[in-house]
Amino acid sequence: MTSPQPFAQRFARLADERSPFCLGVDPSRDLLSKWGLPDTAKGLADFCERIAEAAGERVAVVKPQSAFFERHGPEGLQVLQSLMKRFKAAGTLALLDVKRGDIGSTMDAYAETVFGAGSPYDADAATFTAYLGLGALVKTMERARASGACAFIVVRSSNPEGTSLQTSTGADGRRVAQALADGLREFNEKSGPGVLPAGAVMGATLPDSDRGVVERLGGALMLTPGIGAQGAGFDDLQRLFAGREAQVIPTATRSVLEAGPDVASLRAAIERHVEPARRFRSGA
Ligand SMILES: O=C(O)c1cc(=O)[nH]c(=O)n1[C@@H]1O[C@H](COP(=O)(O)O)[C@@H](O)[C@H]1O
């Protein structure tokens, strides 16, 4: 059996062909109501249908936030599965935003849920948190590697509440975010050139002082939420990630979805993100 092509390589190809932009899908109660849809699994399915129509093959990655599907119970999870299948069939990478983080044995079960052919989601990538230690996520990263997927671990989140914890100093003198960045870089180095199964979440809202964390990540891919509704813009990507453009997956959610429910307006909002994301990647 040939091993699956690593996420990093599939992303690079799509980012060049389409755009590196990652469209978030957060069908919150508020958005369902603004779109005139019922707060039910059926409303969720209609919401997703419009997004799939509007996105077509314009974006490299789609990132559904599991929470907004989980709140509808098993029927919501079926809608999530269908959405991911539909995007994957269109050649788009499906990144499941679940931010799981637990002890190693429990993480193994989460990893089996999200990664690998035959798993319930067969996600191309997923998000995790390392509050229980990066060591507890090693098997998750290994499973991502074996499945050609990428495990994105929160290093510096986009929200202001994360700063004091993530910048606090550990027993070895390194800040928490620095130690995590070193750990991800080391895992990627051991995985061989270009495989990069460990990615980092690095908010687009971060201050310049986080440039050092970016450097410590080596070649890791970076998912960069915070554009739009959280106040960051594409100019912040230039400020934070200059010289590392090819590693960045710019993502936005509410600033696109608020243009709905009209499919043409949604498509125009996607284009307003796709274009600057392309320019950023090309270094223009
Ligand atoms: O992993 C994420 O995508 C993420 C990490 C982070 O640090 N901050 C953050 O807002 N997100 C997610 O990004 C989405 C919100 O994006 P916006 O609507 O563009 O602000 C939510 O689904 C968040 O869970």
The ligand as a MOL file (V3000), in Angstrom:
LIG
                    3D

  0  0  0     0  0            999 V3000
M  V30 BEGIN CTAB
M  V30 COUNTS 24 25 0 0 0
M  V30 BEGIN ATOM
M  V30 1 O -8.3680 26.7650 15.8430 0
M  V30 2 C -9.0420 27.7530 15.5180 0
M  V30 3 O -9.5310 27.8480 14.4070 0
M  V30 4 C -9.1190 28.8950 16.4440 0
M  V30 5 C -7.9990 29.1240 17.2330 0
M  V30 6 C -7.8700 30.3400 17.9000 0
M  V30 7 O -6.8340 30.6350 18.5020 0
M  V30 8 N -8.9030 31.2320 17.8270 0
M  V30 9 C -10.0580 30.9720 17.1220 0
M  V30 10 O -10.9310 31.8510 17.0870 0
M  V30 11 N -10.2070 29.7660 16.4850 0
M  V30 12 C -11.5130 29.3950 15.8490 0
M  V30 13 O -11.8360 30.2720 14.7920 0
M  V30 14 C -13.2560 30.4610 14.7260 0
M  V30 15 C -13.6040 31.9400 14.8620 0
M  V30 16 O -13.1000 32.6120 13.7390 0
M  V30 17 P -13.6410 34.0790 13.3200 0
M  V30 18 O -15.1280 33.9590 13.1880 0
M  V30 19 O -12.9830 34.3390 12.0030 0
M  V30 20 O -13.2360 35.0010 14.3920 0
M  V30 21 C -13.8710 29.6520 15.8670 0
M  V30 22 O -14.3220 28.4030 15.3570 0
M  V30 23 C -12.7120 29.4580 16.8010 0
M  V30 24 O -12.8310 28.2510 17.5520 0
M  V30 END ATOM
M  V30 BEGIN BOND
M  V30 1 2 1 2
M  V30 2 1 2 3
M  V30 3 1 2 4
M  V30 4 2 4 5
M  V30 5 1 4 11
M  V30 6 1 5 6
M  V30 7 2 6 7
M  V30 8 1 6 8
M  V30 9 1 8 9
M  V30 10 2 9 10
M  V30 11 1 9 11
M  V30 12 1 11 12
M  V30 13 1 12 13
M  V30 14 1 12 23
M  V30 15 1 13 14
M  V30 16 1 14 15
M  V30 17 1 14 21
M  V30 18 1 15 16
M  V30 19 1 16 17
M  V30 20 2 17 18
M  V30 21 1 17 19
M  V30 22 1 17 20
M  V30 23 1 21 22
M  V30 24 1 21 23
M  V30 25 1 23 24
M  V30 END BOND
M  V30 END CTAB
M  END
